[in-house]
Amino acid sequence: MSEFVRTPSGVVLPADIDPFHRRLHRIAPAGLVGDTTQTAGMRRLEAISGKTVGAEHLWMGQTHVPGATASANHHHGKSETAIYVVSGTPVFVFLDIEGEEPVERRIPTGPGDYVFVPPWVPHREENPDPGTEAVVVIARTTQEAIVVNLDGLDWSQVRPTASS
């Protein structure tokens, strides 16, 4: 049976809900944090995480890729990643290994598109438009931004572990 506590305002709550998780948290654009793992060719800004709001199972933020730029190859470990394209026309590149031969695949996107990146999949983001920055919103299933930078898109450097 769960124990209960009474807040100073008189509300009765389950005892295992800590004070930090009893309210909503607003993060304004000026409150985004750049102190997160980075990949060459892009800039990640953290909004929702364990560090910023005490999230336990979620990371969310923005990624900016300047015009005519490609990020380095990377993966996000055990984290599933959902991407929403806000502006620009980013291209997401990965190595399709399901056929007879590995083939580099390019997924062109535009504002309003969503992209799902499964755990461990090596990929990179490219912005072919020289005049427009690509901005995407990212949500991940881990509270911190797992980023493992790689030399290439092949799976030779992928080492699945419980922690990353």
CYANA upper distance limits for C-alpha pairs under 8 A (distance plus 0.5 A):
  2 SER  CA     14 PRO  CA      7.05
  2 SER  CA     15 ALA  CA      7.84
  3 GLU  CA     14 PRO  CA      6.46
  3 GLU  CA     15 ALA  CA      5.98
  3 GLU  CA     16 ASP  CA      8.50
  4 PHE  CA     12 VAL  CA      6.90
  4 PHE  CA     13 LEU  CA      5.89
  4 PHE  CA     14 PRO  CA      4.90
  4 PHE  CA     15 ALA  CA      5.15
  5 VAL  CA     12 VAL  CA      6.08
  5 VAL  CA     13 LEU  CA      5.95
  5 VAL  CA     14 PRO  CA      6.80
  5 VAL  CA     15 ALA  CA      5.81
  6 ARG  CA     10 GLY  CA      6.04
  6 ARG  CA     11 VAL  CA      5.95
  6 ARG  CA     12 VAL  CA      4.90
  6 ARG  CA     13 LEU  CA      6.82
  7 THR  CA     11 VAL  CA      5.78
  7 THR  CA     12 VAL  CA      6.91
  7 THR  CA     13 LEU  CA      7.99
 13 LEU  CA     17 ILE  CA      7.74
 17 ILE  CA     21 HIS  CA      7.08
 17 ILE  CA     22 ARG  CA      7.66
 18 ASP  CA     22 ARG  CA      7.47
 19 PRO  CA     23 ARG  CA      8.48
 20 PHE  CA     54 GLY  CA      7.87
 21 HIS  CA     54 GLY  CA      8.20
 25 HIS  CA     53 VAL  CA      7.29
 27 ILE  CA     31 GLY  CA      6.18
 27 ILE  CA     32 LEU  CA      7.48
 27 ILE  CA     47 ALA  CA      6.86
 27 ILE  CA     48 ILE  CA      8.33
 28 ALA  CA     32 LEU  CA      7.56
 31 GLY  CA     47 ALA  CA      7.90
 32 LEU  CA     45 LEU  CA      6.15
 32 LEU  CA     46 GLU  CA      5.96
 32 LEU  CA     47 ALA  CA      5.60
 32 LEU  CA     61 GLY  CA      8.24
 33 VAL  CA     45 LEU  CA      5.76
 33 VAL  CA     46 GLU  CA      5.39
 33 VAL  CA     47 ALA  CA      7.06
 34 GLY  CA     43 ARG  CA      8.23
 34 GLY  CA     44 ARG  CA      6.80
 34 GLY  CA     45 LEU  CA      5.20
 34 GLY  CA     46 GLU  CA      6.77
 35 ASP  CA     45 LEU  CA      8.08
 35 ASP  CA     46 GLU  CA      8.14
 36 THR  CA     44 ARG  CA      7.41
 36 THR  CA     45 LEU  CA      7.64
 36 THR  CA     46 GLU  CA      7.28
 36 THR  CA    145 ALA  CA      7.40
 37 THR  CA     44 ARG  CA      8.06
 37 THR  CA    145 ALA  CA      7.10
 37 THR  CA    146 ILE  CA      7.86
 37 THR  CA    147 VAL  CA      6.76
 38 GLN  CA     42 MET  CA      7.75
 38 GLN  CA     43 ARG  CA      6.90
 38 GLN  CA     44 ARG  CA      6.73
 38 GLN  CA    147 VAL  CA      7.88
 39 THR  CA     43 ARG  CA      7.77
 39 THR  CA     71 SER  CA      7.02
 39 THR  CA     72 ALA  CA      6.52
 39 THR  CA     74 HIS  CA      8.05
 39 THR  CA    147 VAL  CA      8.19
 39 THR  CA    149 ASN  CA      7.13
 40 ALA  CA     71 SER  CA      5.99
 40 ALA  CA     72 ALA  CA      5.82
 41 GLY  CA     65 VAL  CA      7.00
 41 GLY  CA     66 PRO  CA      8.12
 41 GLY  CA     69 THR  CA      6.68
 41 GLY  CA     70 ALA  CA      6.11
 41 GLY  CA     71 SER  CA      4.61
 41 GLY  CA     72 ALA  CA      6.86
 42 MET  CA     63 THR  CA      7.16
 42 MET  CA     64 HIS  CA      6.13
 42 MET  CA     65 VAL  CA      5.20
 42 MET  CA     66 PRO  CA      7.69
 42 MET  CA     70 ALA  CA      8.23
 42 MET  CA     71 SER  CA      6.19
 43 ARG  CA     63 THR  CA      6.06
 43 ARG  CA     64 HIS  CA      5.69
 43 ARG  CA     65 VAL  CA      7.17
 44 ARG  CA     61 GLY  CA      7.60
 44 ARG  CA     62 GLN  CA      6.24
 44 ARG  CA     63 THR  CA      4.98
 44 ARG  CA     64 HIS  CA      7.07
 45 LEU  CA     61 GLY  CA      5.97
 45 LEU  CA     62 GLN  CA      5.61
 45 LEU  CA     63 THR  CA      6.79
 46 GLU  CA     52 THR  CA      8.50
 46 GLU  CA     59 TRP  CA      8.19
 46 GLU  CA     60 MET  CA      6.85
 46 GLU  CA     61 GLY  CA      4.91
 46 GLU  CA     62 GLN  CA      7.12
 47 ALA  CA     52 THR  CA      7.30
 47 ALA  CA     59 TRP  CA      8.18
 47 ALA  CA     60 MET  CA      6.21
 47 ALA  CA     61 GLY  CA      5.28
 47 ALA  CA     62 GLN  CA      8.20
 48 ILE  CA     52 THR  CA      6.44
 48 ILE  CA     53 VAL  CA      6.61
 48 ILE  CA     55 ALA  CA      7.41
 48 ILE  CA     58 LEU  CA      7.68
 48 ILE  CA     59 TRP  CA      5.85
 48 ILE  CA     60 MET  CA      5.35
 48 ILE  CA     61 GLY  CA      7.02
 48 ILE  CA    143 GLN  CA      8.42
 49 SER  CA     53 VAL  CA      6.35
 49 SER  CA     54 GLY  CA      6.74
 49 SER  CA     55 ALA  CA      5.55
 49 SER  CA     56 GLU  CA      8.04
 49 SER  CA     58 LEU  CA      6.66
 49 SER  CA     59 TRP  CA      5.14
 49 SER  CA     60 MET  CA      7.13
 49 SER  CA    143 GLN  CA      5.39
 49 SER  CA    144 GLU  CA      6.28
 50 GLY  CA     54 GLY  CA      4.48
 50 GLY  CA     55 ALA  CA      4.78
 50 GLY  CA     56 GLU  CA      6.38
 50 GLY  CA     58 LEU  CA      8.31
 50 GLY  CA     59 TRP  CA      8.10
 50 GLY  CA    143 GLN  CA      5.69
 50 GLY  CA    144 GLU  CA      6.95
 51 LYS  CA     55 ALA  CA      8.14
 51 LYS  CA    144 GLU  CA      8.23
 55 ALA  CA     59 TRP  CA      7.95
 55 ALA  CA    143 GLN  CA      6.30
 56 GLU  CA    142 THR  CA      7.89
 56 GLU  CA    143 GLN  CA      5.89
 57 HIS  CA    141 THR  CA      6.17
 57 HIS  CA    142 THR  CA      5.32
 57 HIS  CA    143 GLN  CA      5.32
 58 LEU  CA    139 ALA  CA      7.55
 58 LEU  CA    140 ARG  CA      6.17
 58 LEU  CA    141 THR  CA      5.34
 58 LEU  CA    142 THR  CA      5.29
 58 LEU  CA    143 GLN  CA      4.77
 58 LEU  CA    144 GLU  CA      7.85
 59 TRP  CA    138 ILE  CA      8.47
 59 TRP  CA    139 ALA  CA      6.11
 59 TRP  CA    140 ARG  CA      5.45
 59 TRP  CA    141 THR  CA      6.98
 59 TRP  CA    142 THR  CA      6.23
 59 TRP  CA    143 GLN  CA      5.05
 59 TRP  CA    144 GLU  CA      6.05
 59 TRP  CA    145 ALA  CA      6.88
 60 MET  CA    137 VAL  CA      7.79
 60 MET  CA    138 ILE  CA      5.90
 60 MET  CA    139 ALA  CA      4.74
 60 MET  CA    140 ARG  CA      6.72
 61 GLY  CA    137 VAL  CA      6.22
 61 GLY  CA    138 ILE  CA      5.82
 61 GLY  CA    139 ALA  CA      7.17
 62 GLN  CA    135 VAL  CA      7.40
 62 GLN  CA    136 VAL  CA      6.11
 62 GLN  CA    137 VAL  CA      4.97
 62 GLN  CA    138 ILE  CA      6.30
 63 THR  CA    135 VAL  CA      6.25
 63 THR  CA    136 VAL  CA      5.87
 63 THR  CA    137 VAL  CA      6.95
 63 THR  CA    138 ILE  CA      7.71
 64 HIS  CA    133 GLU  CA      7.24
 64 HIS  CA    134 ALA  CA      6.22
 64 HIS  CA    135 VAL  CA      5.19
 64 HIS  CA    136 VAL  CA      7.25
 65 VAL  CA     69 THR  CA      7.08
 65 VAL  CA     70 ALA  CA      7.97
 65 VAL  CA     71 SER  CA      8.05
 65 VAL  CA    125 GLU  CA      8.37
 65 VAL  CA    126 GLU  CA      7.94
 65 VAL  CA    127 ASN  CA      6.88
 65 VAL  CA    133 GLU  CA      6.24
 65 VAL  CA    134 ALA  CA      5.62
 65 VAL  CA    135 VAL  CA      7.09
 66 PRO  CA    127 ASN  CA      7.35
 66 PRO  CA    130 PRO  CA      8.41
 66 PRO  CA    132 THR  CA      7.50
 66 PRO  CA    133 GLU  CA      4.98
 66 PRO  CA    134 ALA  CA      6.88
 67 GLY  CA    127 ASN  CA      6.10
 67 GLY  CA    128 PRO  CA      6.98
 67 GLY  CA    129 ASP  CA      5.73
 67 GLY  CA    130 PRO  CA      4.68
 67 GLY  CA    131 GLY  CA      5.98
 67 GLY  CA    132 THR  CA      5.68
 67 GLY  CA    133 GLU  CA      5.48
 67 GLY  CA    134 ALA  CA      7.62
 68 ALA  CA    126 GLU  CA      8.16
 68 ALA  CA    127 ASN  CA      5.89
 68 ALA  CA    128 PRO  CA      5.27
 68 ALA  CA    129 ASP  CA      5.95
 68 ALA  CA    130 PRO  CA      4.87
 68 ALA  CA    131 GLY  CA      8.17
 69 THR  CA    126 GLU  CA      6.41
 69 THR  CA    127 ASN  CA      5.82
 69 THR  CA    128 PRO  CA      7.22
 69 THR  CA    130 PRO  CA      8.46
 70 ALA  CA    124 ARG  CA      7.67
 70 ALA  CA    125 GLU  CA      6.31
 70 ALA  CA    126 GLU  CA      4.55
 70 ALA  CA    127 ASN  CA      6.57
 70 ALA  CA    128 PRO  CA      8.49
 71 SER  CA    124 ARG  CA      6.11
 71 SER  CA    125 GLU  CA      5.86
 71 SER  CA    126 GLU  CA      6.66
 72 ALA  CA    124 ARG  CA      6.55
 72 ALA  CA    125 GLU  CA      8.36
 72 ALA  CA    149 ASN  CA      7.50
 72 ALA  CA    150 LEU  CA      7.85
 72 ALA  CA    151 ASP  CA      8.40
 73 ASN  CA    122 PRO  CA      7.01
 73 ASN  CA    123 HIS  CA      5.98
 73 ASN  CA    124 ARG  CA      5.31
 73 ASN  CA    149 ASN  CA      6.52
 73 ASN  CA    150 LEU  CA      5.71
 73 ASN  CA    151 ASP  CA      6.93
 73 ASN  CA    152 GLY  CA      6.28
 73 ASN  CA    153 LEU  CA      6.60
 74 HIS  CA    122 PRO  CA      5.85
 74 HIS  CA    123 HIS  CA      6.16
 74 HIS  CA    124 ARG  CA      6.83
 74 HIS  CA    147 VAL  CA      7.14
 74 HIS  CA    148 VAL  CA      5.86
 74 HIS  CA    149 ASN  CA      4.72
 74 HIS  CA    150 LEU  CA      5.51
 74 HIS  CA    153 LEU  CA      8.19
 75 HIS  CA    119 PRO  CA      8.05
 75 HIS  CA    120 TRP  CA      5.98
 75 HIS  CA    121 VAL  CA      6.13
 75 HIS  CA    122 PRO  CA      5.21
 75 HIS  CA    123 HIS  CA      6.78
 75 HIS  CA    147 VAL  CA      6.42
 75 HIS  CA    148 VAL  CA      5.85
 75 HIS  CA    149 ASN  CA      7.22
 75 HIS  CA    150 LEU  CA      8.14
 76 HIS  CA     80 GLU  CA      8.02
 76 HIS  CA     81 THR  CA      8.13
 76 HIS  CA    119 PRO  CA      6.79
 76 HIS  CA    120 TRP  CA      6.42
 76 HIS  CA    121 VAL  CA      8.04
 76 HIS  CA    145 ALA  CA      8.07
 76 HIS  CA    146 ILE  CA      5.50
 76 HIS  CA    147 VAL  CA      5.28
 76 HIS  CA    148 VAL  CA      6.65
 76 HIS  CA    164 SER  CA      8.12
 77 GLY  CA    119 PRO  CA      6.11
 77 GLY  CA    120 TRP  CA      5.25
 77 GLY  CA    146 ILE  CA      6.61
 77 GLY  CA    147 VAL  CA      7.44
 77 GLY  CA    148 VAL  CA      7.48
 77 GLY  CA    160 PRO  CA      7.34
 77 GLY  CA    161 THR  CA      8.43
 77 GLY  CA    164 SER  CA      5.23
 78 LYS  CA    119 PRO  CA      5.32
 78 LYS  CA    120 TRP  CA      6.63
 78 LYS  CA    160 PRO  CA      7.81
 78 LYS  CA    161 THR  CA      8.20
 78 LYS  CA    162 ALA  CA      7.85
 78 LYS  CA    163 SER  CA      8.17
 78 LYS  CA    164 SER  CA      6.10
 79 SER  CA    118 PRO  CA      7.91
 79 SER  CA    119 PRO  CA      5.63
 79 SER  CA    120 TRP  CA      8.13
 79 SER  CA    140 ARG  CA      6.43
 79 SER  CA    141 THR  CA      5.77
 79 SER  CA    142 THR  CA      6.29
 79 SER  CA    146 ILE  CA      7.63
 79 SER  CA    164 SER  CA      8.30
 80 GLU  CA    116 PHE  CA      8.10
 80 GLU  CA    117 VAL  CA      6.65
 80 GLU  CA    118 PRO  CA      5.53
 80 GLU  CA    119 PRO  CA      5.51
 80 GLU  CA    140 ARG  CA      6.08
 80 GLU  CA    141 THR  CA      6.04
 81 THR  CA    116 PHE  CA      6.39
 81 THR  CA    117 VAL  CA      5.53
 81 THR  CA    118 PRO  CA      6.98
 81 THR  CA    119 PRO  CA      7.98
 81 THR  CA    138 ILE  CA      7.29
 81 THR  CA    139 ALA  CA      6.25
 81 THR  CA    140 ARG  CA      5.06
 81 THR  CA    141 THR  CA      7.38
 82 ALA  CA    114 TYR  CA      7.60
 82 ALA  CA    115 VAL  CA      6.43
 82 ALA  CA    116 PHE  CA      5.29
 82 ALA  CA    117 VAL  CA      6.90
 82 ALA  CA    138 ILE  CA      6.20
 82 ALA  CA    139 ALA  CA      5.68
 82 ALA  CA    140 ARG  CA      6.89
 83 ILE  CA    114 TYR  CA      5.93
 83 ILE  CA    115 VAL  CA      5.50
 83 ILE  CA    116 PHE  CA      6.84
 83 ILE  CA    117 VAL  CA      8.46
 83 ILE  CA    136 VAL  CA      6.92
 83 ILE  CA    137 VAL  CA      6.20
 83 ILE  CA    138 ILE  CA      5.12
 83 ILE  CA    139 ALA  CA      7.06
 84 TYR  CA    111 PRO  CA      8.38
 84 TYR  CA    112 GLY  CA      7.10
 84 TYR  CA    113 ASP  CA      6.42
 84 TYR  CA    114 TYR  CA      5.08
 84 TYR  CA    115 VAL  CA      7.13
 84 TYR  CA    136 VAL  CA      5.96
 84 TYR  CA    137 VAL  CA      5.62
 84 TYR  CA    138 ILE  CA      7.01
 85 VAL  CA     89 THR  CA      8.50
 85 VAL  CA     90 PRO  CA      8.35
 85 VAL  CA    109 THR  CA      7.86
 85 VAL  CA    110 GLY  CA      6.70
 85 VAL  CA    111 PRO  CA      5.38
 85 VAL  CA    112 GLY  CA      6.04
 85 VAL  CA    113 ASP  CA      5.97
 85 VAL  CA    114 TYR  CA      6.86
 85 VAL  CA    134 ALA  CA      8.38
 85 VAL  CA    135 VAL  CA      6.94
 85 VAL  CA    136 VAL  CA      4.94
 85 VAL  CA    137 VAL  CA      7.03
 86 VAL  CA    110 GLY  CA      8.37
 86 VAL  CA    111 PRO  CA      5.53
 86 VAL  CA    112 GLY  CA      6.86
 86 VAL  CA    134 ALA  CA      8.17
 86 VAL  CA    135 VAL  CA      6.00
 86 VAL  CA    136 VAL  CA      5.65
 86 VAL  CA    137 VAL  CA      7.40
 87 SER  CA    110 GLY  CA      7.37
 87 SER  CA    111 PRO  CA      5.56
 87 SER  CA    133 GLU  CA      7.98
 87 SER  CA    134 ALA  CA      5.95
 87 SER  CA    135 VAL  CA      5.71
 87 SER  CA    136 VAL  CA      7.46
 88 GLY  CA    110 GLY  CA      6.63
 88 GLY  CA    111 PRO  CA      7.04
 88 GLY  CA    127 ASN  CA      8.21
 88 GLY  CA    129 ASP  CA      8.10
 88 GLY  CA    132 THR  CA      6.47
 88 GLY  CA    133 GLU  CA      6.49
 88 GLY  CA    134 ALA  CA      4.72
 88 GLY  CA    135 VAL  CA      7.03
 89 THR  CA    108 PRO  CA      7.41
 89 THR  CA    109 THR  CA      5.87
 89 THR  CA    110 GLY  CA      5.05
 89 THR  CA    111 PRO  CA      7.60
 89 THR  CA    127 ASN  CA      7.00
 89 THR  CA    128 PRO  CA      7.95
 89 THR  CA    129 ASP  CA      7.56
 89 THR  CA    134 ALA  CA      6.78
 90 PRO  CA    108 PRO  CA      6.84
 90 PRO  CA    109 THR  CA      6.16
 90 PRO  CA    110 GLY  CA      7.27
 90 PRO  CA    125 GLU  CA      7.05
 90 PRO  CA    126 GLU  CA      6.08
 90 PRO  CA    127 ASN  CA      5.19
 90 PRO  CA    128 PRO  CA      7.55
 90 PRO  CA    134 ALA  CA      6.40
 91 VAL  CA    106 ARG  CA      6.81
 91 VAL  CA    107 ILE  CA      5.89
 91 VAL  CA    108 PRO  CA      4.88
 91 VAL  CA    109 THR  CA      6.43
 91 VAL  CA    125 GLU  CA      6.26
 91 VAL  CA    126 GLU  CA      5.52
 91 VAL  CA    127 ASN  CA      6.73
 91 VAL  CA    128 PRO  CA      8.08
 92 PHE  CA    106 ARG  CA      6.24
 92 PHE  CA    107 ILE  CA      5.54
 92 PHE  CA    108 PRO  CA      7.05
 92 PHE  CA    109 THR  CA      8.36
 92 PHE  CA    123 HIS  CA      7.48
 92 PHE  CA    124 ARG  CA      6.44
 92 PHE  CA    125 GLU  CA      5.27
 92 PHE  CA    126 GLU  CA      6.88
 93 VAL  CA    104 GLU  CA      7.43
 93 VAL  CA    105 ARG  CA      6.14
 93 VAL  CA    106 ARG  CA      5.06
 93 VAL  CA    107 ILE  CA      6.80
 93 VAL  CA    123 HIS  CA      5.92
 93 VAL  CA    124 ARG  CA      5.85
 93 VAL  CA    125 GLU  CA      6.84
 93 VAL  CA    126 GLU  CA      8.11
 94 PHE  CA    104 GLU  CA      6.28
 94 PHE  CA    105 ARG  CA      5.99
 94 PHE  CA    106 ARG  CA      7.30
 94 PHE  CA    121 VAL  CA      8.05
 94 PHE  CA    122 PRO  CA      6.72
 94 PHE  CA    123 HIS  CA      5.04
 94 PHE  CA    124 ARG  CA      7.37
 94 PHE  CA    153 LEU  CA      6.82
 95 LEU  CA    102 PRO  CA      6.77
 95 LEU  CA    103 VAL  CA      6.06
 95 LEU  CA    104 GLU  CA      4.90
 95 LEU  CA    105 ARG  CA      6.46
 95 LEU  CA    122 PRO  CA      7.90
 95 LEU  CA    123 HIS  CA      7.94
 95 LEU  CA    153 LEU  CA      6.44
 95 LEU  CA    154 ASP  CA      7.03
 96 ASP  CA    102 PRO  CA      6.06
 96 ASP  CA    103 VAL  CA      5.62
 96 ASP  CA    104 GLU  CA      6.45
 96 ASP  CA    105 ARG  CA      6.69
 97 ILE  CA    101 GLU  CA      7.26
 97 ILE  CA    102 PRO  CA      5.03
 97 ILE  CA    103 VAL  CA      7.14
 98 GLU  CA    102 PRO  CA      7.69
 99 GLY  CA    103 VAL  CA      8.37
109 THR  CA    113 ASP  CA      6.60
117 VAL  CA    121 VAL  CA      7.38
120 TRP  CA    158 VAL  CA      7.34
120 TRP  CA    160 PRO  CA      7.59
121 VAL  CA    155 TRP  CA      8.37
122 PRO  CA    150 LEU  CA      8.25
122 PRO  CA    152 GLY  CA      8.34
122 PRO  CA    153 LEU  CA      5.68
122 PRO  CA    154 ASP  CA      7.35
122 PRO  CA    155 TRP  CA      7.31
122 PRO  CA    158 VAL  CA      8.43
123 HIS  CA    153 LEU  CA      6.49
124 ARG  CA    153 LEU  CA      8.49
127 ASN  CA    133 GLU  CA      7.95
127 ASN  CA    134 ALA  CA      6.87
129 ASP  CA    133 GLU  CA      8.22
140 ARG  CA    145 ALA  CA      8.00
142 THR  CA    146 ILE  CA      8.23
146 ILE  CA    164 SER  CA      6.95
150 LEU  CA    157 GLN  CA      7.23
151 ASP  CA    157 GLN  CA      8.44
160 PRO  CA    164 SER  CA      7.60
